[in-house]
């Protein structure tokens, strides 16, 4: 069995975001976040929005548990 040059992962072509070093992934993702904030496209939840989202998440989970 031959191993790939990317640590021996089976079926890995060694290309793409998922095959990158985790530190490099963080760096690229950070750049994307900074660009989104600079362009005004980023959304930051305030505590009220977060609380509302949590309620929705938990209520839908309870409904599915009752089935």
PQR file with spaces between the fields and no chain letter, atoms N, CA, C, O and H, PARSE charges and radii, in Angstrom:
ATOM       1  N    UNK     1       0.852   -1.174    0.000 -0.4000 1.5000
ATOM       2  CA   UNK     1       0.000    0.000    0.000 -0.0000 2.0000
ATOM       3  C    UNK     1       0.894    1.231    0.000  0.5500 1.7000
ATOM       4  O    UNK     1       1.803    1.341    0.823 -0.5500 1.4000
ATOM       5  N    UNK     2       0.639    2.159   -0.920 -0.4000 1.5000
ATOM       6  CA   UNK     2       1.432    3.380   -1.010 -0.0000 2.0000
ATOM       7  C    UNK     2       0.818    4.455   -0.138  0.5500 1.7000
ATOM       8  O    UNK     2      -0.404    4.560   -0.029 -0.5500 1.4000
ATOM       9  H    UNK     2      -0.099    2.070   -1.588  0.4000 1.0000
ATOM      10  N    UNK     3       1.666    5.246    0.476 -0.4000 1.5000
ATOM      11  CA   UNK     3       1.159    6.348    1.284 -0.0000 2.0000
ATOM      12  C    UNK     3       1.395    7.658    0.553  0.5500 1.7000
ATOM      13  O    UNK     3       2.352    7.802   -0.207 -0.5500 1.4000
ATOM      14  H    UNK     3       2.659    5.161    0.387  0.4000 1.0000
ATOM      15  N    UNK     4       0.499    8.613    0.799 -0.4000 1.5000
ATOM      16  CA   UNK     4       0.639    9.914    0.146 -0.0000 2.0000
ATOM      17  C    UNK     4       1.695   10.741    0.852  0.5500 1.7000
ATOM      18  O    UNK     4       2.136   10.392    1.947 -0.5500 1.4000
ATOM      19  H    UNK     4      -0.280    8.496    1.416  0.4000 1.0000
ATOM      20  N    UNK     5       2.093   11.819    0.237 -0.4000 1.5000
ATOM      21  CA   UNK     5       3.119   12.677    0.826 -0.0000 2.0000
ATOM      22  C    UNK     5       2.551   13.546    1.944  0.5500 1.7000
ATOM      23  O    UNK     5       3.301   14.267    2.601 -0.5500 1.4000
ATOM      24  H    UNK     5       1.734   12.102   -0.652  0.4000 1.0000
ATOM      25  N    UNK     6       1.242   13.490    2.171 -0.4000 1.5000
ATOM      26  CA   UNK     6       0.610   14.311    3.197 -0.0000 2.0000
ATOM      27  C    UNK     6       0.340   13.510    4.471  0.5500 1.7000
ATOM      28  O    UNK     6      -0.766   13.572    5.008 -0.5500 1.4000
ATOM      29  H    UNK     6       0.633   12.904    1.637  0.4000 1.0000
ATOM      30  N    UNK     7       1.288   12.789    4.945 -0.4000 1.5000
ATOM      31  CA   UNK     7       1.148   12.085    6.201 -0.0000 2.0000
ATOM      32  C    UNK     7       0.512   10.719    6.095  0.5500 1.7000
ATOM      33  O    UNK     7       0.151   10.133    7.115 -0.5500 1.4000
ATOM      34  H    UNK     7       2.186   12.739    4.508  0.4000 1.0000
ATOM      35  N    UNK     8       0.362   10.191    4.885 -0.4000 1.5000
ATOM      36  CA   UNK     8      -0.159    8.854    4.728 -0.0000 2.0000
ATOM      37  C    UNK     8      -1.669    8.736    4.768  0.5500 1.7000
ATOM      38  O    UNK     8      -2.183    7.639    4.982 -0.5500 1.4000
ATOM      39  H    UNK     8       0.655   10.667    4.056  0.4000 1.0000
ATOM      40  N    UNK     9      -2.400    9.824    4.570 -0.4000 1.5000
ATOM      41  CA   UNK     9      -3.864    9.747    4.564 -0.0000 2.0000
ATOM      42  C    UNK     9      -4.338    9.022    3.320  0.5500 1.7000
ATOM      43  O    UNK     9      -3.950    9.375    2.207 -0.5500 1.4000
ATOM      44  H    UNK     9      -1.982   10.716    4.396  0.4000 1.0000
ATOM      45  N    UNK    10      -5.175    8.009    3.502 -0.4000 1.5000
ATOM      46  CA   UNK    10      -5.726    7.270    2.371 -0.0000 2.0000
ATOM      47  C    UNK    10      -6.642    8.170    1.564  0.5500 1.7000
ATOM      48  O    UNK    10      -7.447    8.905    2.136 -0.5500 1.4000
ATOM      49  H    UNK    10      -5.490    7.722    4.406  0.4000 1.0000
ATOM      50  N    UNK    11      -6.534    8.124    0.258 -0.4000 1.5000
ATOM      51  CA   UNK    11      -7.448    8.847   -0.612 -0.0000 2.0000
ATOM      52  C    UNK    11      -7.265   10.346   -0.615  0.5500 1.7000
ATOM      53  O    UNK    11      -8.068   11.053   -1.223 -0.5500 1.4000
ATOM      54  H    UNK    11      -5.881    7.527   -0.207  0.4000 1.0000
ATOM      55  N    UNK    12      -6.254   10.851    0.033 -0.4000 1.5000
ATOM      56  CA   UNK    12      -6.031   12.287    0.092 -0.0000 2.0000
ATOM      57  C    UNK    12      -5.157   12.722   -1.070  0.5500 1.7000
ATOM      58  O    UNK    12      -4.081   12.167   -1.292 -0.5500 1.4000
ATOM      59  H    UNK    12      -5.602   10.277    0.528  0.4000 1.0000
ATOM      60  N    UNK    13      -5.620   13.707   -1.798 -0.4000 1.5000
ATOM      61  CA   UNK    13      -4.837   14.199   -2.926 -0.0000 2.0000
ATOM      62  C    UNK    13      -3.817   15.234   -2.480  0.5500 1.7000
ATOM      63  O    UNK    13      -2.959   15.646   -3.261 -0.5500 1.4000
ATOM      64  H    UNK    13      -6.494   14.158   -1.617  0.4000 1.0000
ATOM      65  N    UNK    14      -3.914   15.662   -1.202 -0.4000 1.5000
ATOM      66  CA   UNK    14      -2.985   16.669   -0.712 -0.0000 2.0000
ATOM      67  C    UNK    14      -3.320   18.070   -1.189  0.5500 1.7000
ATOM      68  O    UNK    14      -2.510   18.988   -1.058 -0.5500 1.4000
ATOM      69  H    UNK    14      -4.611   15.327   -0.567  0.4000 1.0000
ATOM      70  N    UNK    15      -4.513   18.235   -1.743 -0.4000 1.5000
ATOM      71  CA   UNK    15      -4.919   19.543   -2.230 -0.0000 2.0000
ATOM      72  C    UNK    15      -6.130   20.011   -1.435  0.5500 1.7000
ATOM      73  O    UNK    15      -6.865   19.209   -0.857 -0.5500 1.4000
ATOM      74  H    UNK    15      -5.171   17.489   -1.850  0.4000 1.0000
ATOM      75  N    UNK    16      -6.319   21.306   -1.420 -0.4000 1.5000
ATOM      76  CA   UNK    16      -7.516   21.860   -0.807 -0.0000 2.0000
ATOM      77  C    UNK    16      -7.318   22.289    0.628  0.5500 1.7000
ATOM      78  O    UNK    16      -6.313   21.979    1.269 -0.5500 1.4000
ATOM      79  H    UNK    16      -5.722   21.957   -1.890  0.4000 1.0000
ATOM      80  N    UNK    17      -8.311   23.012    1.109 -0.4000 1.5000
ATOM      81  CA   UNK    17      -8.266   23.605    2.444 -0.0000 2.0000
ATOM      82  C    UNK    17      -8.155   22.552    3.541  0.5500 1.7000
ATOM      83  O    UNK    17      -7.383   22.721    4.484 -0.5500 1.4000
ATOM      84  H    UNK    17      -9.127   23.264    0.589  0.4000 1.0000
ATOM      85  N    UNK    18      -8.913   21.477    3.429 -0.4000 1.5000
ATOM      86  CA   UNK    18      -8.947   20.461    4.485 -0.0000 2.0000
ATOM      87  C    UNK    18      -7.617   19.735    4.644  0.5500 1.7000
ATOM      88  O    UNK    18      -7.326   19.218    5.723 -0.5500 1.4000
ATOM      89  H    UNK    18      -9.540   21.340    2.662  0.4000 1.0000
ATOM      90  N    UNK    19      -6.814   19.686    3.602 -0.4000 1.5000
ATOM      91  CA   UNK    19      -5.540   18.974    3.698 -0.0000 2.0000
ATOM      92  C    UNK    19      -4.407   19.861    4.196  0.5500 1.7000
ATOM      93  O    UNK    19      -3.288   19.386    4.389 -0.5500 1.4000
ATOM      94  H    UNK    19      -7.051   20.105    2.726  0.4000 1.0000
ATOM      95  N    UNK    20      -4.684   21.140    4.406 -0.4000 1.5000
ATOM      96  CA   UNK    20      -3.637   22.072    4.855 -0.0000 2.0000
ATOM      97  C    UNK    20      -3.305   21.876    6.326  0.5500 1.7000
ATOM      98  O    UNK    20      -4.079   21.295    7.088 -0.5500 1.4000
ATOM      99  H    UNK    20      -5.593   21.527    4.250  0.4000 1.0000
ATOM     100  N    UNK    21      -2.166   22.361    6.692 -0.4000 1.5000
ATOM     101  CA   UNK    21      -1.734   22.424    8.075 -0.0000 2.0000
ATOM     102  C    UNK    21      -2.770   23.261    8.853  0.5500 1.7000
ATOM     103  O    UNK    21      -3.170   24.324    8.377 -0.5500 1.4000
ATOM     104  H    UNK    21      -1.538   22.833    6.073  0.4000 1.0000
ATOM     105  N    UNK    22      -3.209   22.805   10.030 -0.4000 1.5000
ATOM     106  CA   UNK    22      -4.218   23.548   10.796 -0.0000 2.0000
ATOM     107  C    UNK    22      -3.838   25.013   11.068  0.5500 1.7000
ATOM     108  O    UNK    22      -4.705   25.886   11.091 -0.5500 1.4000
ATOM     109  H    UNK    22      -2.884   21.941   10.417  0.4000 1.0000
ATOM     110  N    UNK    23      -2.562   25.272   11.270 -0.4000 1.5000
ATOM     111  CA   UNK    23      -2.132   26.655   11.514 -0.0000 2.0000
ATOM     112  C    UNK    23      -2.366   27.511   10.269  0.5500 1.7000
ATOM     113  O    UNK    23      -2.792   28.661   10.375 -0.5500 1.4000
ATOM     114  H    UNK    23      -1.858   24.562   11.252  0.4000 1.0000
ATOM     115  N    UNK    24      -2.089   26.955    9.101 -0.4000 1.5000
ATOM     116  CA   UNK    24      -2.325   27.695    7.850 -0.0000 2.0000
ATOM     117  C    UNK    24      -3.825   27.905    7.630  0.5500 1.7000
ATOM     118  O    UNK    24      -4.231   28.961    7.145 -0.5500 1.4000
ATOM     119  H    UNK    24      -1.743   26.020    9.015  0.4000 1.0000
ATOM     120  N    UNK    25      -4.648   26.923    7.976 -0.4000 1.5000
ATOM     121  CA   UNK    25      -6.098   27.088    7.882 -0.0000 2.0000
ATOM     122  C    UNK    25      -6.569   28.254    8.753  0.5500 1.7000
ATOM     123  O    UNK    25      -7.379   29.074    8.319 -0.5500 1.4000
ATOM     124  H    UNK    25      -4.318   26.065    8.369  0.4000 1.0000
ATOM     125  N    UNK    26      -6.056   28.322    9.987 -0.4000 1.5000
ATOM     126  CA   UNK    26      -6.437   29.412   10.897 -0.0000 2.0000
ATOM     127  C    UNK    26      -6.037   30.764   10.333  0.5500 1.7000
ATOM     128  O    UNK    26      -6.791   31.732   10.434 -0.5500 1.4000
ATOM     129  H    UNK    26      -5.399   27.656   10.340  0.4000 1.0000
ATOM     130  N    UNK    27      -4.848   30.833    9.738 -0.4000 1.5000
ATOM     131  CA   UNK    27      -4.375   32.096    9.183 -0.0000 2.0000
ATOM     132  C    UNK    27      -5.286   32.559    8.043  0.5500 1.7000
ATOM     133  O    UNK    27      -5.659   33.731    7.984 -0.5500 1.4000
ATOM     134  H    UNK    27      -4.236   30.047    9.656  0.4000 1.0000
ATOM     135  N    UNK    28      -5.639   31.656    7.151 -0.4000 1.5000
ATOM     136  CA   UNK    28      -6.498   32.001    6.015 -0.0000 2.0000
ATOM     137  C    UNK    28      -7.896   32.383    6.500  0.5500 1.7000
ATOM     138  O    UNK    28      -8.473   33.357    6.015 -0.5500 1.4000
ATOM     139  H    UNK    28      -5.336   30.705    7.199  0.4000 1.0000
ATOM     140  N    UNK    29      -8.443   31.629    7.449 -0.4000 1.5000
ATOM     141  CA   UNK    29      -9.771   31.937    7.978 -0.0000 2.0000
ATOM     142  C    UNK    29      -9.777   33.290    8.674  0.5500 1.7000
ATOM     143  O    UNK    29     -10.750   34.038    8.574 -0.5500 1.4000
ATOM     144  H    UNK    29      -7.975   30.838    7.842  0.4000 1.0000
ATOM     145  N    UNK    30      -8.707   33.605    9.372 -0.4000 1.5000
ATOM     146  CA   UNK    30      -8.594   34.892   10.048 -0.0000 2.0000
ATOM     147  C    UNK    30      -8.604   36.039    9.047  0.5500 1.7000
ATOM     148  O    UNK    30      -9.251   37.062    9.266 -0.5500 1.4000
ATOM     149  H    UNK    30      -7.916   32.998    9.453  0.4000 1.0000
ATOM     150  N    UNK    31      -7.881   35.857    7.949 -0.4000 1.5000
ATOM     151  CA   UNK    31      -7.861   36.887    6.911 -0.0000 2.0000
ATOM     152  C    UNK    31      -9.262   37.105    6.331  0.5500 1.7000
ATOM     153  O    UNK    31      -9.656   38.237    6.050 -0.5500 1.4000
ATOM     154  H    UNK    31      -7.355   35.025    7.771  0.4000 1.0000
ATOM     155  N    UNK    32     -10.009   36.011    6.154 -0.4000 1.5000
ATOM     156  CA   UNK    32     -11.376   36.122    5.639 -0.0000 2.0000
ATOM     157  C    UNK    32     -12.275   36.867    6.604  0.5500 1.7000
ATOM     158  O    UNK    32     -13.092   37.688    6.185 -0.5500 1.4000
ATOM     159  H    UNK    32      -9.690   35.091    6.381  0.4000 1.0000
ATOM     160  N    UNK    33     -12.134   36.592    7.881 -0.4000 1.5000
ATOM     161  CA   UNK    33     -12.933   37.291    8.892 -0.0000 2.0000
ATOM     162  C    UNK    33     -12.623   38.772    8.929  0.5500 1.7000
ATOM     163  O    UNK    33     -13.530   39.597    9.035 -0.5500 1.4000
ATOM     164  H    UNK    33     -11.471   35.926    8.220  0.4000 1.0000
ATOM     165  N    UNK    34     -11.344   39.115    8.841 -0.4000 1.5000
ATOM     166  CA   UNK    34     -10.947   40.525    8.844 -0.0000 2.0000
ATOM     167  C    UNK    34     -11.491   41.240    7.616  0.5500 1.7000
ATOM     168  O    UNK    34     -11.951   42.378    7.710 -0.5500 1.4000
ATOM     169  H    UNK    34     -10.607   38.444    8.754  0.4000 1.0000
ATOM     170  N    UNK    35     -11.440   40.576    6.462 -0.4000 1.5000
ATOM     171  CA   UNK    35     -11.947   41.174    5.226 -0.0000 2.0000
ATOM     172  C    UNK    35     -13.455   41.388    5.315  0.5500 1.7000
ATOM     173  O    UNK    35     -13.962   42.406    4.844 -0.5500 1.4000
ATOM     174  H    UNK    35     -11.067   39.652    6.386  0.4000 1.0000
ATOM     175  N    UNK    36     -14.177   40.444    5.912 -0.4000 1.5000
ATOM     176  CA   UNK    36     -15.630   40.565    6.043 -0.0000 2.0000
ATOM     177  C    UNK    36     -15.982   41.753    6.932  0.5500 1.7000
ATOM     178  O    UNK    36     -16.926   42.487    6.642 -0.5500 1.4000
ATOM     179  H    UNK    36     -13.765   39.616    6.295  0.4000 1.0000
ATOM     180  N    UNK    37     -15.238   41.945    7.997 -0.4000 1.5000
ATOM     181  CA   UNK    37     -15.499   43.082    8.881 -0.0000 2.0000
ATOM     182  C    UNK    37     -15.194   44.400    8.169  0.5500 1.7000
ATOM     183  O    UNK    37     -15.957   45.360    8.289 -0.5500 1.4000
ATOM     184  H    UNK    37     -14.471   41.349    8.233  0.4000 1.0000
ATOM     185  N    UNK    38     -14.101   44.452    7.441 -0.4000 1.5000
ATOM     186  CA   UNK    38     -13.729   45.682    6.736 -0.0000 2.0000
ATOM     187  C    UNK    38     -14.747   46.055    5.666  0.5500 1.7000
ATOM     188  O    UNK    38     -15.007   47.237    5.443 -0.5500 1.4000
ATOM     189  H    UNK    38     -13.482   43.673    7.344  0.4000 1.0000
ATOM     190  N    UNK    39     -15.326   45.056    5.003 -0.4000 1.5000
ATOM     191  CA   UNK    39     -16.289   45.337    3.938 -0.0000 2.0000
ATOM     192  C    UNK    39     -17.700   45.548    4.479  0.5500 1.7000
ATOM     193  O    UNK    39     -18.596   45.946    3.735 -0.5500 1.4000
ATOM     194  H    UNK    39     -15.115   44.095    5.183  0.4000 1.0000
ATOM     195  N    UNK    40     -17.903   45.283    5.770 -0.4000 1.5000
ATOM     196  CA   UNK    40     -19.216   45.480    6.374 -0.0000 2.0000
ATOM     197  C    UNK    40     -20.147   44.299    6.210  0.5500 1.7000
ATOM     198  O    UNK    40     -21.342   44.423    6.478 -0.5500 1.4000
ATOM     199  H    UNK    40     -17.175   44.959    6.375  0.4000 1.0000
ATOM     200  N    UNK    41     -19.638   43.157    5.777 -0.4000 1.5000
ATOM     201  CA   UNK    41     -20.475   41.976    5.569 -0.0000 2.0000
ATOM     202  C    UNK    41     -20.543   41.051    6.775  0.5500 1.7000
ATOM     203  O    UNK    41     -21.355   40.126    6.790 -0.5500 1.4000
ATOM     204  H    UNK    41     -18.667   43.056    5.559  0.4000 1.0000
ATOM     205  N    UNK    42     -19.720   41.275    7.772 -0.4000 1.5000
ATOM     206  CA   UNK    42     -19.694   40.393    8.933 -0.0000 2.0000
ATOM     207  C    UNK    42     -20.834   40.739    9.877  0.5500 1.7000
ATOM     208  O    UNK    42     -21.209   41.905   10.006 -0.5500 1.4000
ATOM     209  H    UNK    42     -19.060   42.027    7.760  0.4000 1.0000
ATOM     210  N    UNK    43     -21.380   39.733   10.532 -0.4000 1.5000
ATOM     211  CA   UNK    43     -22.455   39.938   11.500 -0.0000 2.0000
ATOM     212  C    UNK    43     -21.969   39.502   12.865  0.5500 1.7000
ATOM     213  O    UNK    43     -21.412   38.416   13.020 -0.5500 1.4000
ATOM     214  H    UNK    43     -21.075   38.786   10.428  0.4000 1.0000
ATOM     215  N    UNK    44     -22.181   40.353   13.851 -0.4000 1.5000
ATOM     216  CA   UNK    44     -21.829   39.998   15.221 -0.0000 2.0000
ATOM     217  C    UNK    44     -23.113   39.917   16.027  0.5500 1.7000
ATOM     218  O    UNK    44     -23.887   40.873   16.083 -0.5500 1.4000
ATOM     219  H    UNK    44     -22.633   41.236   13.725  0.4000 1.0000
ATOM     220  N    UNK    45     -23.330   38.765   16.651 -0.4000 1.5000
ATOM     221  CA   UNK    45     -24.508   38.595   17.485 -0.0000 2.0000
ATOM     222  C    UNK    45     -24.343   39.390   18.767  0.5500 1.7000
ATOM     223  O    UNK    45     -23.282   39.363   19.390 -0.5500 1.4000
ATOM     224  H    UNK    45     -22.701   37.989   16.606  0.4000 1.0000
ATOM     225  N    UNK    46     -25.406   40.108   19.166 -0.4000 1.5000
ATOM     226  CA   UNK    46     -25.385   40.681   20.502 -0.0000 2.0000
ATOM     227  C    UNK    46     -25.995   39.642   21.448  0.5500 1.7000
ATOM     228  O    UNK    46     -26.467   38.600   20.993 -0.5500 1.4000
ATOM     229  H    UNK    46     -26.268   40.130   18.660  0.4000 1.0000
ATOM     230  N    UNK    47     -25.992   39.908   22.735 -0.4000 1.5000
ATOM     231  CA   UNK    47     -26.442   38.891   23.681 -0.0000 2.0000
ATOM     232  C    UNK    47     -27.920   38.554   23.501  0.5500 1.7000
ATOM     233  O    UNK    47     -28.315   37.408   23.718 -0.5500 1.4000
ATOM     234  H    UNK    47     -25.609   40.755   23.105  0.4000 1.0000
ATOM     235  N    UNK    48     -28.746   39.528   23.109 -0.4000 1.5000
ATOM     236  CA   UNK    48     -30.171   39.256   22.913 -0.0000 2.0000
ATOM     237  C    UNK    48     -30.380   38.322   21.717  0.5500 1.7000
ATOM     238  O    UNK    48     -31.183   37.392   21.788 -0.5500 1.4000
ATOM     239  H    UNK    48     -28.425   40.458   22.934  0.4000 1.0000
ATOM     240  N    UNK    49     -29.665   38.567   20.631 -0.4000 1.5000
ATOM     241  CA   UNK    49     -29.776   37.689   19.460 -0.0000 2.0000
ATOM     242  C    UNK    49     -29.306   36.276   19.785  0.5500 1.7000
ATOM     243  O    UNK    49     -29.923   35.297   19.366 -0.5500 1.4000
ATOM     244  H    UNK    49     -29.013   39.323   20.574  0.4000 1.0000
ATOM     245  N    UNK    50     -28.225   36.179   20.525 -0.4000 1.5000
ATOM     246  CA   UNK    50     -27.700   34.874   20.914 -0.0000 2.0000
ATOM     247  C    UNK    50     -28.682   34.108   21.782  0.5500 1.7000
ATOM     248  O    UNK    50     -28.870   32.904   21.611 -0.5500 1.4000
ATOM     249  H    UNK    50     -27.724   36.975   20.866  0.4000 1.0000
ATOM     250  N    UNK    51     -29.309   34.817   22.716 -0.4000 1.5000
ATOM     251  CA   UNK    51     -30.290   34.193   23.596 -0.0000 2.0000
ATOM     252  C    UNK    51     -31.482   33.670   22.776  0.5500 1.7000
ATOM     253  O    UNK    51     -31.958   32.557   23.000 -0.5500 1.4000
ATOM     254  H    UNK    51     -29.156   35.796   22.854  0.4000 1.0000
ATOM     255  N    UNK    52     -31.957   34.485   21.825 -0.4000 1.5000
ATOM     256  CA   UNK    52     -33.078   34.087   20.969 -0.0000 2.0000
ATOM     257  C    UNK    52     -32.715   32.866   20.115  0.5500 1.7000
ATOM     258  O    UNK    52     -33.521   31.946   19.968 -0.5500 1.4000
ATOM     259  H    UNK    52     -31.570   35.390   21.642  0.4000 1.0000
ATOM     260  N    UNK    53     -31.525   32.861   19.566 -0.4000 1.5000
ATOM     261  CA   UNK    53     -31.077   31.718   18.757 -0.0000 2.0000
ATOM     262  C    UNK    53     -31.003   30.461   19.619  0.5500 1.7000
ATOM     263  O    UNK    53     -31.367   29.378   19.160 -0.5500 1.4000
ATOM     264  H    UNK    53     -30.871   33.607   19.685  0.4000 1.0000
ATOM     265  N    UNK    54     -30.543   30.587   20.840 -0.4000 1.5000
ATOM     266  CA   UNK    54     -30.471   29.449   21.751 -0.0000 2.0000
ATOM     267  C    UNK    54     -31.840   28.894   22.072  0.5500 1.7000
ATOM     268  O    UNK    54     -32.025   27.679   22.145 -0.5500 1.4000
ATOM     269  H    UNK    54     -30.247   31.466   21.213  0.4000 1.0000
ATOM     270  N    UNK    55     -32.805   29.790   22.265 -0.4000 1.5000
ATOM     271  CA   UNK    55     -34.178   29.342   22.544 -0.0000 2.0000
ATOM     272  C    UNK    55     -34.717   28.552   21.362  0.5500 1.7000
ATOM     273  O    UNK    55     -35.332   27.502   21.544 -0.5500 1.4000
ATOM     274  H    UNK    55     -32.655   30.776   22.206  0.4000 1.0000
ATOM     275  N    UNK    56     -34.491   29.048   20.159 -0.4000 1.5000
ATOM     276  CA   UNK    56     -34.979   28.359   18.964 -0.0000 2.0000
ATOM     277  C    UNK    56     -34.318   26.994   18.837  0.5500 1.7000
ATOM     278  O    UNK    56     -34.982   26.006   18.525 -0.5500 1.4000
ATOM     279  H    UNK    56     -33.991   29.901   20.011  0.4000 1.0000
ATOM     280  N    UNK    57     -33.027   26.939   19.074 -0.4000 1.5000
ATOM     281  CA   UNK    57     -32.290   25.687   18.960 -0.0000 2.0000
ATOM     282  C    UNK    57     -32.797   24.666   19.969  0.5500 1.7000
ATOM     283  O    UNK    57     -33.022   23.506   19.625 -0.5500 1.4000
ATOM     284  H    UNK    57     -32.488   27.742   19.327  0.4000 1.0000
ATOM     285  N    UNK    58     -32.975   25.093   21.206 -0.4000 1.5000
ATOM     286  CA   UNK    58     -33.402   24.167   22.249 -0.0000 2.0000
ATOM     287  C    UNK    58     -34.848   23.747   22.073  0.5500 1.7000
ATOM     288  O    UNK    58     -35.194   22.603   22.369 -0.5500 1.4000
ATOM     289  H    UNK    58     -32.793   26.036   21.486  0.4000 1.0000
ATOM     290  N    UNK    59     -35.699   24.643   21.599 -0.4000 1.5000
ATOM     291  CA   UNK    59     -37.103   24.268   21.414 -0.0000 2.0000
ATOM     292  C    UNK    59     -37.244   23.261   20.287  0.5500 1.7000
ATOM     293  O    UNK    59     -38.066   22.350   20.389 -0.5500 1.4000
ATOM     294  H    UNK    59     -35.418   25.572   21.359  0.4000 1.0000
ATOM     295  N    UNK    60     -36.477   23.391   19.222 -0.4000 1.5000
ATOM     296  CA   UNK    60     -36.576   22.430   18.128 -0.0000 2.0000
ATOM     297  C    UNK    60     -36.016   21.081   18.552  0.5500 1.7000
ATOM     298  O    UNK    60     -36.498   20.044   18.097 -0.5500 1.4000
ATOM     299  H    UNK    60     -35.809   24.130   19.139  0.4000 1.0000
ATOM     300  N    UNK    61     -35.030   21.078   19.394 -0.4000 1.5000
ATOM     301  CA   UNK    61     -34.449   19.824   19.885 -0.0000 2.0000
ATOM     302  C    UNK    61     -35.451   19.092   20.774  0.5500 1.7000
ATOM     303  O    UNK    61     -35.567   17.869   20.694 -0.5500 1.4000
ATOM     304  H    UNK    61     -34.638   21.921   19.764  0.4000 1.0000
ATOM     305  N    UNK    62     -36.166   19.818   21.610 -0.4000 1.5000
ATOM     306  CA   UNK    62     -37.153   19.195   22.504 -0.0000 2.0000
ATOM     307  C    UNK    62     -38.285   18.587   21.700  0.5500 1.7000
ATOM     308  O    UNK    62     -38.789   17.518   22.046 -0.5500 1.4000
ATOM     309  H    UNK    62     -36.072   20.812   21.674  0.4000 1.0000
ATOM     310  N    UNK    63     -38.693   19.262   20.620 -0.4000 1.5000
ATOM     311  CA   UNK    63     -39.761   18.736   19.775 -0.0000 2.0000
ATOM     312  C    UNK    63     -39.339   17.418   19.141  0.5500 1.7000
ATOM     313  O    UNK    63     -40.130   16.476   19.079 -0.5500 1.4000
ATOM     314  H    UNK    63     -38.284   20.130   20.338  0.4000 1.0000
ATOM     315  N    UNK    64     -38.106   17.347   18.674 -0.4000 1.5000
ATOM     316  CA   UNK    64     -37.646   16.118   18.002 -0.0000 2.0000
ATOM     317  C    UNK    64     -37.437   14.994   19.007  0.5500 1.7000
ATOM     318  O    UNK    64     -37.547   13.822   18.645 -0.5500 1.4000
ATOM     319  H    UNK    64     -37.464   18.112   18.724  0.4000 1.0000
ATOM     320  N    UNK    65     -37.137   15.322   20.267 -0.4000 1.5000
ATOM     321  CA   UNK    65     -36.958   14.298   21.297 -0.0000 2.0000
ATOM     322  C    UNK    65     -38.267   13.635   21.682  0.5500 1.7000
ATOM     323  O    UNK    65     -38.263   12.490   22.135 -0.5500 1.4000
ATOM     324  H    UNK    65     -37.048   16.273   20.561  0.4000 1.0000
ATOM     325  N    UNK    66     -39.394   14.331   21.512 -0.4000 1.5000
ATOM     326  CA   UNK    66     -40.690   13.818   21.907 -0.0000 2.0000
ATOM     327  C    UNK    66     -41.276   12.841   20.902  0.5500 1.7000
ATOM     328  O    UNK    66     -42.262   12.169   21.207 -0.5500 1.4000
ATOM     329  H    UNK    66     -39.397   15.260   21.143  0.4000 1.0000
ATOM     330  N    UNK    67     -40.705   12.746   19.732 -0.4000 1.5000
ATOM     331  CA   UNK    67     -41.253   11.869   18.679 -0.0000 2.0000
ATOM     332  C    UNK    67     -41.032   10.429   18.952  0.5500 1.7000
ATOM     333  O    UNK    67     -41.437    9.580   18.158 -0.5500 1.4000
ATOM     334  H    UNK    67     -39.904   13.291   19.485  0.4000 1.0000
